[in-house]
């Protein structure tokens, strides 16, 4: 049995979200809905609402929302399909070992090709043609055969063409070009390189990184081009393995490169992920939060690594996460472990620095700590940083440490801290509050109409006959999915539709935002028609603007007359719509 959309809907329909969430969080009924303390942020008053009617939850503070599968996945630190499996088994469904069928046919083919390619590369490494590459990995890179096998490391070599091998298996050259394995001439893109497979969140191979080992090349590493399956900003290397190892620890370590992760694994630390050379993104943080809020940054020990660490700290703080930091004295974690040994690294992991400790260490750099003036500057910078720290115990301990270390009165340091703290409060008062996201009348009309379409199948069908298309690209894609879902299942349920689009991040986020708008009840023949008029007016307006541009560029008098006539007709339609 596969996990199909039909099975997901069946399990969701047999599951009461109130009953499930009550197993994790105490809920109190208020009116039609239930309220409880949100488990996804530091919530001190019940800010999470659970709707028995709609079978969805929403936190009014942090914005967490979704159906029962989303809640269980986030709470248990598992992926969506594992949540489906968990709840399904509670209902008696035998779905252990089930293959996930959420991937479309095209994506399924691509995953199939990547899997074949991965096995092909691994096989190359373990033949007589792979001896020099294996020596490079073991002797120069200090890997062992167990680690090489564990991370699926392989080899691309000119004498054995992956492209030819895949063409023989009846895969088209266009597909191989699309996914970044071959070029237009039918040659392999990766040759003479040690191959590191790159995985998606579920452990499927979705790309490769190839490293030179016996040739000279300007590019030490080359990666698969970004595809629908492989986007660096949406993936974290080793995420699927780290997820499993989090059962043994409650923290996740973020590194820069996959070799750092591999080396850490050899040292016995398996809950590491890597950004694969890109800066930490908001999407990365959303993925990390699914695993743990206890995040440790372990970036490179050079200036670039320091900049990346500082940037990551700022981004994490925006998400209300106070990370810890491992500061290394070598170029990167890979080099650190090789030079100083795994015990030294494990000690760093056991005793990560707080953000303030890390920053204070940075502030010492380039200063003469025997000079009174430099000491004063260092203390001043440290205290200014302390005012950004929420942990008051840490503030007290840091001030006492500074007092003892530099023989300065604790009261004087505390007074300085309070002064800076009050100054910041004054500045913050002058900063205007966050403005709620607003849309022009056309944008708002599109969003409002989607809100009512999601709640009323009659409205959904009515709009379908009256609106030729939605001008906003994201809304248009969302509505297309809504139509497709309704046509296939004959019913539209918000909670089930959320399951259907859960892996389509942009439209999922847009849909969640829209359905949480809490608009008033209306009738089909009232406001809906007004929204339809506004949208159609915008469509006509766009057409007129395009024709006016075309009119200016047109030289032929007869063609100009035709265009002008069309513009006049559309302007008439526009005036009629405004009535």
N, C-alpha and C positions, 0 to 999 in steps of 0.2 A: 504493500500500500504506500502510495506517495502522499506527501503533504501537498495537497492541491488547494486551490482557493475554496473549493466546495467543502473540503474537510475542515479548513480553518473556520469558515462560516458556521459549519455544523457545531464545532466545539465551542465557538464563541457564543452561539445562540443557546447552548445548553449550560452556559456558565453565567452566573450572576456576579457582576463586578463588585457589588456591595459586599457579598459574602466573601469573595476572594481578598479584597483589600482589608476587610475586617480581621483577617488572619494576620495581617502585618501591622495595621494601624487601628487604634480605637476610633470609631466613628459615632457621631451623634446626629440624630435626625433633626433638621431644621426646615420646616416646610416640606417641599417636594424632594429636597436633596439631603445628602449626608455630608458632614464636615469632620475633618480630622487634621492632625498636625502633619504637614508634608514631610516625607522622609528624604526628599532630594535636596534639601537645603537646611540651614540652621534655623528652623522654624520654632518660635516660642508661643505662637497662638494659632489655632486651627485656621489655616488659609487654603486648604485643599478641599474642593467640592467634588462629590461623587454623585452622578446622576443615575438613578435606577432606571428612569424612563429612557434616557439616551444611551445608557451603558458606556459612559465615558467619564473620565476624571479630569480635573483642571486645578492647578495651583494658581491662585490669584497673585502670589508673590513672585515665585521664580519662573512661572510660565510652563512648568511641566504639565503635559496633558497627553491624552490618547485613550485607547481602549484597554481592556483587561490584559492583553498580551504585552502592550507597551509598558504597563505598570510592573508586571512580573519580571519582564526582561531587564528593566532598569534597576529594580530592587534586588534581584538575584545576581546581577552582573552577568547575564547570559544574553545570547542573541535572540532575535524575534522568534525564530523557528524552534529554538530550544524551549522557549516559553510556551509555544503552541504544543510541543511534545509533552512538557511537564503537566500542563492543564489537561491535555487529552488523556494522558495516562491516569490521572485522578478520576476521570470519567469512565475508565475501563477500556480505552482505545489501545490496542497493541501496535504502537508505532515506533518501537525501538528499532534502530538501524535504518529508519526511513530515509530515503533519498529526497532531497528538497527539490521540488519542481517549480520553484518561483522564478527561475531564470528562463527568459524567452529563448526561442529556437536558435536565433542568431548568436546570442551570448553563450548558449549551451555548446554550440559548435566551436566557438572561440576557446572556451574552457577546455574542451576536448583536445583541440590542437595544442594548447599550452601544456597540457598534461603529457601528451605524446612527446612534445619537444623536450620537456623536462627529463623524461625517461631516456630519450635519445642522448641528451647531453651527459647524463649520469653514466650511461653505458659506455660512452666514449672515454670517460675518465678512467674507467676500470678495464680498459683494453691495453694492449702493448703500445698503442699510439698515445696513451695518456700518461706514460711513465714520467716524462719531464714535468708535466703539469702537477702530477701527484707529488713529485719531489719538491716543487715550488711551494705547494700548500703545506707539506709536512715540515720540510727543512727551513724554508724561508719565512713562511707565515705562521709556523709553530702550531698547526692544527693537527688533530689526530683523526684516524679513519672513522672512529665512532661519530665525531662531530661533523665530519664531511658528509657522512651518510644521513645524520640527523637533520641537517639543514639542506639536504638535497643538492649539494654542490656538484656541478658537472663541467663539461668541456666542449667547446666548439672548435673544430679543426677543418681546414680546407679539404682534406682528402675524403672526408665523409660529409656530404652535403645534406643538411636538414631539409632544404627546399626540395631536392630531388626525392627524398624519402617521403615527404608529405604529399608531393604531387602523385607519387605512386599509390598513395592511399586515397586518391581521388579528391583531395582538397584543392580548391582553385587557387591559382597564383594571386588573384585579387584579394582573397581572404588572407593569405599569408602576408601580403603587402599591408593590408588594413591593420593587422595586429602587430606589425613591426618585426617580423621575422625574416622577411625577404625584401629585395629591392625590385625595381621594375624590369631589370634584366634577368630575373630569375636566379639571382645569387643570394647566398646567406648574408644577412646584415651583421651577424656575429661570426667572426672567424679568429682563430688563434687567441681565444680568451677563455679564462676560467669563468664558468657561468653560475651565478647566484640566482635561484628562483625567488621571485617576489610574490607574496601571497595576499589575498584579500582577507577580510575579517573572519571568514569561515574556513580559511585554510586552503582555498583554491589557488593554483598558480595563475597569475594574471599578467605576468611580465618577467623580464630578466634584467640583471645587471651583469655586464661582462667586463672582466678585468684582464689587462695584458699580463703575460707572465714570462714570455721568452722573446718578445719583440719590442721595438721602440715605437711609440705612438704618442702624439700630442695628448690624446685623451686616454688617461689611465683607466677610467671607467666609462662605458657607454651604456645607457639604459634604453629599454623599450620606450617608444614614444607613448605619450598619454593617449588613452582610448577611453571608451565608456566604462570599461572594466578597471582600468589602471589610471588613477589620478592621485598623484603624490599628496595633494592637500587633503584627500579624503581617506588615506590609508596610513597605517602604521606597521612597519616591519615587525614580524613576530607577534602580532596582536593575538592571533589564534592560539599560540602556545602560552603566552603570558596569561591569557584568560583562564586557562586550566590550572596554571601554577599559583594563581591568586588564592586558591583554596587553602594554600599553605602559608600565605602571608597577606597582609592587608594593605600593601603599598605597591605602587608601580613606578619603575625607574624609566625615565625618558632619556634616550641618547640620540646622537646625530646619525651615526652610520651603522649599517648592518654588521660590519666586522666587529664593532664595539659590542653589539648584542651577542654575537657568536662567541667572542672572547669571554664575556661575562658568564655565559652559559657554561663554558669550560671551567670557570671558577666556582660553579655551583649556584649561580644567581640566574634563575630562569624567568623571573617576572620583569623582563626588560623589553622595551619597544624602541624603535628608532624612527625618526622623521625622514630618513633617507635623503639627507642633505638639504632639505627645505626648512624654512622657519616654521615654528609651531603655529598652527592655524586654529581658528574657532572650531572648525570641524574636528580637528584632532582632539581638542579639549572635550567636546561632546562625547567622543569615543572613550577618552580616558575616564570621564565621569561615570560611564557605564561599568567600569572596572573598580575604580576607587577614587575617593577624594584625596587620599594620601599620595601625593605625587612628589617624586624626587627627581630633580634635574641633574643629569650627569653629562654635561657637554664637554667639548674639547677644552684643554687647559691653556690655549693661546688667546690672543686678543679677540679674535673672531668668536671663539667659544664664549668669552666673557660677554661680548655684545649679544650673542644669541641667548645666553642665560638671562641677562638683564631684560631683554625684550620678552622672553617667555614668562618671566616673573610678572611683568606689567600686564600681560595678556591674561594670565591665570588669575591675578587679583581682580580683574574686571569681571571674572566669573565667580568671584567670592571664594577663591581657592588660595590658600597660603602654602606654597610648596616648600620643600626642603631642598638643599643643594649639596652636591658632592663636588668639592673643589679639588682638582687633580694637579699634580706638579709636572706631569708629562703632557705630550702633545694631545693624546686622546686616551680613552679607557683601554683600548686595545694595546697601545704601547705601554701604558701604566702597568697593566697586569703582567705583561711579558717581562718588563724590567724589574718590577718590585714584588711580583708574586701575588698569588690569589689571596693569601692571608692579609696582606696590606690592603687589598681592595675590599675584602669582606669587613675589615675594620672600618673603612670609610662608609660602607653601606650601613653598618650598625650605628654609626654616629654621624649622620648627615648634619650639615649646618642649617640653622634657621636662616631666613632671608636676611635678617639684620646682621647675623654673624658673618654671612657671606659678604654683604655690602661693606661692613666695617673692615674686613680683610682687604677689600679692594681699595678703601679709602687710605689705607696705610701705604699702599704702593707708591713709590716715588717720593715718600716723605722721610725726613730724617727724624726718627723718633727720640733722638737725644736733644733736638732743638725745641725750645719752649714754644716758639711760634708755630711750628709744624704740629706739635702736640695739640695746641689750642685749636688749630684748623680741623684736625682729625676729630677731636671731641665734639666740636660744633657740628660737623657734617654728620656724625653718628647720632647726635641728639635730634637733629632735624629729620633723620630717617626714622628714628624711634616713634615719632608722632604718627607715622603711617601704620604702626603695628597695633593690631587689635588686642593682642595678648598682653594684658596689664601685668601679669606675673613676669613675663619676659622683659617688659620695660623696667620693672623694679630690679630684677637680677642684673640686667645690663648696666643700669646706672650704678648699682653697688660695685660691679666689677670695675667700671671706669674709675670709681672713687678710690677703690683699693689699689688698682694698678698704677694710677698716677698721683696718688696721695692728694686728692682733691675732696673738699667737703661734699658729702652726699647731698646735703640740703641745698648747696649752691647749684649742683647739677640738676636736682629735682626742680628748683625754681626756674632754671633755664628751660627745662623740658615743658613746664606749665606755661611759660611765656610763649614758646613756639606753638604749643598746642592751641592756646587761645587765639593767636594770630591766624592759624589755619582755619579755626572755626569761623572767624570773622570773614575771611576770604570766601569760605564755602557758602556763607549766608548771602554773599553778593552774586554767587553763580545762580543763574536762573534754573528752575527745575527742568527735568527732561520733558521735552515736548512730545506728547503722544503723536504717533505716526498719523499723518493726514494725507488725504488723496483729493485730487480735483473731482469735480462733479461726475466726470466720465468714469474715472477710476473707482469712485465710491459706488456708483450705480452698478458697475460690474460685480463688485464684491457683495453688495447687498442682494443682488439677484441670485448669486451663487448660494448665499445663506439660505434663502427661501427654497431654492431648487433642492438643496440637501435635505430639507425638512418636509417637502411636499412633492410627491411624484407627479401630481396633477400640474403643478407649476413647472416642474422639470420638462414635462412633455409640451406644455404650452410655450415655454421660452424657445424650445427647440424649433418650433414652427415660425417663430417671429423674429429671431435674431440670427442673421446669416453667419456671423462669426464674432468672436470677442477680440477687440483690438489689442488688449494686453496679452503678451505672449504666454506668460505663466498661467494666467486665468484661462486662456484658450486651451492650453495643454490639460489643465485641470478639468475643464468642462468636457473635453474630448474623452478623458478617462471616466468621467461620470456617466456620459452617454453609453460608452462601451460597457461599463459595469452593469448599468440598468438593462441594456439589451441582452446581455449574457445571462443575468440572474433573474430578470423579471421583477425585481424589487430593489429599492435603494434604502439601505440602512447605514447610518453614519458610522457606527462602530465597526460594521463589516467592511465598509469602504476604506476605513483607516487601515485595516489589515491588508487590503488589496494594494494600497499605495505606499505602504510603510517604507519601502526601499527607494522610493522616488522622492528624495529629500526636499527639493525645492517646492514641488506642488503639495507635498505632505505638510510642510511648514505653513504654506499659504492657506491650505484648507483648514488646518487647526486654528489659525489666527482668525479666519472668517467665521467658523462655527462657534467660536467663543465670543462673538460680538454682542450676543444677547439683544437682538432687535425685537421690536414688538410684533405680535401676531397681526397678519394682514390677510385680505382676500385677494384672490387671483385677479379680479377685474379692477382693482383699485391701484395701489402703488406700483404693482408689477408692470402695468402698462406704462406708467411714467418712467420707470427704469429702462424699459425696452426702448421708449422714444429717445431717451438721453443717449443710449448706446448707439442706436441707429443714426442719430444725428451726428455723432462723432465719426461713424463710418463714412457718412456722406461728406462731412467736412474734410476728412482725409482725402477722399477721392477728388474733391474740388481742388484742394491744394496741389495734388499731383498733376492734375490736368492744367492748372495755371502755370506750373513750371514747364510742362510740355508745350503749352501755348507760346511761351516766350522763346523757346528753342526752335519751334517749327518755322520753316521758311515758306513752304507752299501755301498759297492763299486759300485754296480749296480745303486743305487739311486744317488750316487755322479756323476756318468757318465751321467745320465739323466739330472741332474741339470746343469752340465757343458755344455752339448749340448745345452740346452735352453738358457744359458747365451751367448754362442757363436752366436746363431741365433739372439738374441736381440742386441748384439753388432754390428752385420751386419746391422740390421735395423737402429740402431743409426747412423752408418756411412753414410747410404743412406740418412737419414733425413738431415744430415749436408751438403750434396751436394747442 
